[in-house]
Amino acid sequence: MSPGVAAVHHARLGAGVGLALGESSTNGELCASAIVPLLEHVAAGGASTAFMYGQTGSGKTHTMAGIEQVAAATLLPAGCAAASARLQYFEAQRAEAREACGGGPLELSLSLSRAQVRGDRCVDLLVERGKELMLANDASGVTHVLGLSSADFTSSSELLAALATAKSRRATHATGANAVSSRSHAVCTIELCSSAADGPCAGKRRPPAAVLTLVDCAGSERKEDSATHNSDRRKEGAEINASLHVLQECMRQWVATEAGRQQVHIPFRQSALTRVLANSFTRSDTRMAVIGTVSPASTDAEHSLATLRVVCQIGAESGVTRETRQAVKSVGPPLEPVRPSPKTYDVAAVRGWLARACSGAFAPLLPVVSPSLDGRGLMKLSAKQMASIWGVSEEIANAIFSELRAEARRAEESQKARRAGMRAHERKKFG
């Protein structure tokens, strides 16, 4: 039903994504298309990050397990598909070591670290009792996870066993949508490492440069999913959704920067999760993939649409979701169109409002505003976040925030007026 119950509409929503796989697809098909290119980039000495995003119970953790298996099989064995690139990368390290340490042979291994982020807390999953970690910035602004343990592996079976053990220590709770819902973000970091086997530098590890980061995000939830939760579970859900929002904003700004459309500050310091992932946003050779998992169940349609919107908004303007409506039946008299609420704006409407509001006072901001920002995302931004993301003064940010709220009030009054007109028509028609 449309606002004011003036007509019944049939809506179709399209989402532009890089790859869409059905419910019968396997983890192998996903990895061949989306993950193997990231692994080959790591094998050649680069940095890659893969995010798993979606509603609780939609298969994120299961899919991530498949990705971990492919990563272990691709990066460790000598006969792997990425072996040529991996050997070229380490041969370059040998050349550097030859100058510094006399050119002895290098031993190759993978170094694994895994942590979970719950709200503002970061916990080490490689130790049995989950040591709490501290986040600190050095003089150059780089974020470090203090005290995070790591372990070296030379075989894929050992690596997968360690990952399974760490996964069993991850926080889960029963929710209305999933009996074993992951209630924390899991961040797995795998570094390709080398150390001198003999000579004056024997045992000294060379600085790792090739890094694979796998992020299994906690399941997003609607208010309906948490209706029966206690206060602790509701607070937990609010923290998860807040951190996912910051991650979404960081990704959108990173994509815009990489595409050369704008150069803005990426607000990764606004949550513990994005601080842990700071290296992914600041390295110039990072490649990223965002995998959204959706449920085929009709009861989860609202969740699936929300996941698609987030994944598309992260990508670019070409990937935004588009909704088309077709009037099916009119159930009332012709009425003046209501003033749309800012939270319903699509990308074009957001940019149009910024160009027109306050006689065009905000138009100069258009070059720094993400081209994929829609009304829902705009309404979620505080004045402080606007100032940080767009690089404007607090005065301008507060003016935008105030005018946006005023526009929302005008839209609400317009909708009230339409409903009043509908009621007047019904009284006249039925007495």
C-alpha positions in Angstrom: 0.0 0.0 0.0 1.2 3.5 -0.7 1.3 6.2 1.9 -2.2 7.4 2.8 -3.6 4.1 1.4 -4.5 5.8 -1.9 -3.5 2.9 -4.1 -2.1 -0.7 -4.1 1.2 -1.0 -5.9 3.3 -4.0 -7.1 7.0 -3.3 -6.5 10.0 -4.9 -8.3 13.5 -4.3 -6.9 16.7 -4.9 -9.0 20.2 -5.0 -7.5 23.3 -4.6 -9.5 26.0 -6.8 -8.1 29.2 -8.2 -9.6 28.1 -11.9 -9.2 24.9 -13.6 -8.1 24.8 -17.3 -7.1 21.7 -19.3 -6.4 20.9 -21.6 -3.4 22.2 -24.6 -5.3 25.6 -23.1 -5.9 28.6 -24.4 -3.9 31.4 -22.7 -2.0 33.7 -23.8 -4.7 31.8 -21.9 -7.4 31.9 -18.8 -5.2 35.6 -19.0 -4.5 36.5 -19.7 -8.1 34.9 -16.4 -9.1 35.4 -14.1 -6.2 38.1 -15.4 -3.8 40.8 -17.0 -6.0 41.7 -13.6 -7.6 42.2 -12.2 -4.1 44.4 -15.1 -3.1 46.5 -14.7 -6.3 47.0 -11.1 -5.4 48.2 -12.1 -1.9 50.5 -14.8 -3.4 52.1 -12.1 -5.4 52.8 -10.0 -2.3 49.7 -7.8 -2.1 46.9 -7.4 0.5 43.3 -8.7 0.1 40.3 -8.5 2.4 37.0 -10.4 2.1 33.9 -9.4 4.1 30.9 -11.7 4.8 27.7 -9.7 5.4 24.1 -10.7 5.9 21.3 -11.6 8.3 21.8 -14.1 11.0 21.2 -17.6 9.9 21.8 -16.9 6.2 25.0 -19.0 5.9 27.8 -16.5 6.5 29.9 -18.7 8.8 29.4 -21.8 6.6 30.5 -19.9 3.5 33.5 -18.4 5.3 34.5 -22.0 6.3 34.6 -22.8 2.6 36.7 -19.8 1.8 39.2 -20.7 4.6 39.6 -24.2 3.1 40.3 -22.7 -0.4 42.7 -20.2 1.1 44.7 -22.9 3.0 44.9 -25.1 -0.1 45.9 -22.2 -2.4 48.5 -20.4 -0.3 50.4 -23.3 1.3 51.1 -26.3 -1.0 54.0 -25.9 -3.5 51.8 -27.3 -6.3 48.9 -24.8 -5.9 47.4 -22.7 -8.6 49.1 -19.5 -7.2 52.5 -21.2 -6.7 54.1 -19.3 -9.6 53.1 -15.9 -8.2 54.0 -17.0 -4.7 57.4 -18.2 -5.6 58.1 -15.0 -7.6 57.2 -13.0 -4.5 59.4 -14.9 -2.2 62.2 -14.9 -4.8 62.1 -11.1 -4.6 62.4 -11.4 -0.8 65.4 -13.7 -1.2 67.0 -11.1 -3.4 66.6 -8.5 -0.7 67.8 -10.9 2.0 70.9 -11.7 -0.1 72.0 -8.1 0.3 71.3 -7.9 4.0 72.1 -11.4 5.2 74.4 -13.0 2.7 71.8 -14.7 0.6 71.0 -17.9 2.6 67.8 -19.9 1.8 64.5 -18.7 3.2 61.9 -20.9 5.0 58.4 -20.1 4.0 55.3 -20.3 6.2 51.9 -18.8 7.0 51.3 -16.8 10.1 47.7 -16.9 11.5 46.0 -14.5 14.0 42.3 -14.5 14.8 40.3 -12.1 17.0 36.7 -11.3 17.7 35.3 -7.9 18.2 32.2 -7.4 20.4 31.2 -3.7 20.8 34.4 -1.9 21.9 36.1 -5.1 23.1 38.6 -7.1 21.1 39.5 -10.7 22.2 42.2 -13.1 21.1 40.7 -16.3 19.8 44.0 -18.3 19.5 44.4 -18.5 23.2 42.1 -20.7 25.3 40.6 -18.2 27.7 40.3 -15.3 25.2 42.7 -12.6 26.3 41.3 -9.1 25.9 43.4 -6.9 23.6 44.1 -3.2 23.4 44.0 -1.0 20.3 46.6 1.8 20.0 47.8 4.1 17.3 51.5 4.8 16.7 53.0 8.2 15.8 52.2 7.7 12.2 48.5 7.0 12.9 48.7 3.2 12.2 46.5 1.1 14.4 48.0 -1.9 16.2 46.3 -4.7 18.1 48.5 -5.0 21.2 49.1 -8.5 22.5 47.5 -10.3 19.6 49.0 -13.8 19.4 50.0 -15.5 16.1 51.1 -19.0 15.1 53.1 -20.3 12.1 51.9 -23.1 9.9 53.5 -25.0 7.0 50.6 -27.3 6.2 47.0 -26.6 5.3 45.6 -29.3 7.7 47.3 -27.6 10.7 46.0 -24.2 9.6 42.4 -25.5 9.2 42.6 -27.2 12.6 43.7 -24.0 14.3 40.9 -22.1 12.6 38.3 -24.6 13.7 39.6 -24.3 17.3 39.5 -20.5 17.2 36.0 -20.6 15.7 34.7 -22.7 18.6 35.7 -20.0 21.0 33.7 -17.3 19.2 30.7 -15.9 21.0 27.3 -17.2 20.0 23.8 -16.9 21.4 20.3 -18.1 20.4 18.2 -15.4 18.8 14.8 -15.3 17.3 16.3 -15.9 13.8 19.1 -18.4 14.6 19.8 -20.8 17.5 23.6 -20.3 17.2 23.9 -16.8 15.9 27.4 -15.3 15.9 27.3 -12.3 18.2 30.7 -11.0 17.4 32.7 -10.0 14.3 35.5 -12.5 13.6 38.7 -11.1 12.0 41.2 -13.7 10.6 44.5 -12.4 9.4 46.9 -14.7 7.4 50.3 -13.4 6.5 52.8 -15.0 4.1 56.1 -14.9 6.0 59.7 -15.8 5.3 62.7 -16.2 7.6 66.3 -17.0 7.0 67.2 -20.7 7.5 70.9 -20.1 8.1 73.5 -17.4 7.9 73.8 -14.2 10.0 70.0 -13.6 9.9 69.0 -17.1 10.8 65.6 -17.2 12.5 64.9 -13.5 11.9 61.5 -13.0 10.3 61.3 -10.6 7.4 58.6 -8.0 7.6 55.4 -9.5 6.2 53.8 -7.7 3.3 51.4 -10.3 1.8 48.2 -10.3 3.9 44.8 -12.0 3.6 42.1 -10.7 5.9 38.8 -12.6 6.3 36.0 -10.8 8.1 32.9 -12.8 9.2 30.6 -10.1 10.4 28.0 -10.7 13.1 24.5 -11.3 11.9 22.4 -8.2 11.3 19.0 -8.2 12.9 15.7 -6.3 12.7 13.8 -5.0 15.7 11.3 -7.8 15.2 14.1 -10.4 15.6 15.0 -9.0 19.1 11.4 -8.5 20.4 11.9 -11.3 23.0 15.5 -10.5 23.9 16.6 -9.3 27.3 18.3 -5.9 27.7 21.8 -7.4 27.3 20.9 -9.1 24.0 19.2 -5.9 22.7 22.2 -3.8 23.7 24.4 -6.4 21.9 22.3 -6.2 18.8 22.5 -2.4 18.8 26.3 -2.5 19.0 26.5 -4.9 16.1 24.3 -2.8 13.9 26.2 0.4 14.8 29.6 -1.2 14.0 28.2 -2.6 10.7 27.0 0.9 9.8 30.5 2.4 10.4 32.0 -0.5 8.3 29.6 0.3 5.5 30.5 3.9 5.5 34.3 3.1 5.5 33.8 0.8 2.6 31.8 3.3 0.6 34.4 6.0 1.1 37.2 3.5 0.2 35.5 2.5 -3.0 35.0 6.1 -4.0 38.7 6.9 -3.3 39.9 3.9 -5.2 37.7 4.8 -8.2 39.3 8.2 -8.3 36.0 10.0 -7.8 37.1 11.7 -4.6 39.8 11.8 -1.9 38.2 11.9 1.5 38.9 10.8 5.1 37.9 7.2 5.7 36.3 7.2 9.3 37.8 3.9 10.4 38.5 5.2 13.9 34.7 5.4 14.8 34.4 1.7 15.8 36.7 -1.0 17.2 36.0 -3.3 14.2 37.1 -0.7 11.6 40.2 0.2 13.8 41.2 -3.5 13.7 40.8 -3.4 9.9 42.6 -0.1 9.5 45.4 -1.7 7.5 42.9 -2.8 4.9 41.7 0.8 4.3 45.1 2.5 4.4 47.3 0.2 2.2 47.5 1.4 -1.4 47.6 -2.2 -2.8 44.5 -3.5 -1.0 41.9 -5.5 -3.0 38.5 -6.1 -1.4 35.4 -8.3 -1.9 32.0 -8.0 -0.1 29.9 -11.2 -0.1 26.3 -10.8 0.9 24.4 -13.9 2.0 20.6 -13.9 1.7 17.9 -16.4 2.6 15.6 -17.9 0.0 12.7 -17.9 2.5 9.8 -15.5 1.8 9.6 -14.7 5.5 13.2 -13.2 5.2 12.5 -11.1 2.2 12.8 -7.8 4.1 16.2 -8.9 5.5 17.3 -10.0 2.0 16.4 -6.7 0.5 18.3 -4.8 3.3 21.4 -6.9 2.7 21.3 -6.3 -1.1 20.9 -2.5 -0.5 24.0 -2.5 1.8 26.1 -4.5 -0.6 25.1 -2.4 -3.6 25.6 0.9 -1.7 29.1 -0.2 -0.8 30.0 -0.8 -4.4 29.3 2.2 -6.6 26.5 4.2 -8.2 26.2 1.5 -10.9 25.3 -1.0 -8.3 22.5 0.8 -6.4 19.2 -1.0 -6.0 16.4 0.3 -8.1 12.7 -0.1 -7.3 9.9 0.2 -9.9 6.3 0.4 -8.9 3.2 -0.3 -10.9 -0.2 0.8 -9.7 -2.5 -2.2 -9.4 -5.7 -0.7 -8.0 -6.9 2.7 -6.9 -8.7 2.7 -3.6 -9.5 6.3 -3.2 -10.0 9.7 -4.9 -7.2 11.4 -6.8 -5.1 13.3 -4.3 -2.2 15.6 -4.4 1.1 13.7 -4.1 2.6 13.6 -0.7 6.0 15.2 0.1 8.4 12.3 0.2 10.4 11.7 3.4 14.1 12.1 3.1 14.7 8.5 4.3 12.9 7.3 1.1 15.2 9.3 -1.3 17.1 7.4 -3.9 20.6 8.4 -4.9 19.4 11.0 -7.4 16.9 12.6 -5.0 19.6 13.0 -2.3 21.9 14.8 -4.7 18.9 16.9 -5.9 18.0 17.9 -2.3 21.6 18.9 -1.5 21.7 21.0 -4.6 18.4 22.8 -3.8 18.2 23.0 0.0 18.7 26.4 1.6 18.8 28.1 -1.9 21.7 25.9 -3.0 23.9 26.5 0.0 25.0 22.9 0.2 25.6 22.4 -3.5 29.4 22.8 -3.2 29.5 19.6 -1.2 28.3 17.4 -4.1 31.8 16.4 -5.3 32.7 15.0 -1.8 29.4 13.2 -1.1 29.4 9.5 -2.0 27.6 9.0 -5.3 25.9 5.9 -3.8 24.5 7.7 -0.7 20.7 7.3 -0.5 18.2 8.8 1.9 18.3 6.0 4.4 22.1 6.3 4.7 21.9 10.1 4.8 19.4 10.1 7.7 21.6 7.8 9.7 24.5 10.3 9.7 25.0 12.6 12.7 26.3 16.1 12.2 29.6 15.0 13.6 29.8 12.1 11.1 29.0 14.5 8.2 31.8 16.8 9.3 34.3 13.9 9.5 33.3 12.1 6.3 32.8 15.2 4.1 35.5 17.3 5.6 33.3 20.3 6.4 33.0 22.6 9.4 30.7 21.8 12.3 28.6 24.8 11.5 27.9 23.6 8.0 27.3 20.0 9.2 24.9 21.2 11.8 23.0 23.3 9.2 22.6 20.3 6.9 21.5 18.1 9.8 18.9 20.7 10.9 17.5 21.3 7.4 17.3 17.6 6.8 15.2 17.1 10.0 13.0 20.1 9.0 12.4 18.5 5.6 11.4 15.2 7.4 8.9 17.2 9.5 7.4 18.8 6.4 7.1 15.4 4.8 5.3 14.0 7.9 2.9 17.0 7.9 2.2 16.4 4.2 1.4 12.7 4.8 -0.9 13.7 7.7 -2.8 16.0 5.5 -3.3 13.3 2.9 -4.6 10.9 5.5 -7.0 13.6 6.7 -8.2 14.0 3.1 -8.8 10.3 2.8 -10.8 10.2 6.0 -12.9 13.2 4.9 -13.6 11.3 1.6 -14.7 8.2 3.5 -17.0 10.2 5.7 -18.6 11.9 2.7 -18.9 8.6 0.8 -20.2 6.3 3.6 -21.8 8.9 6.0 
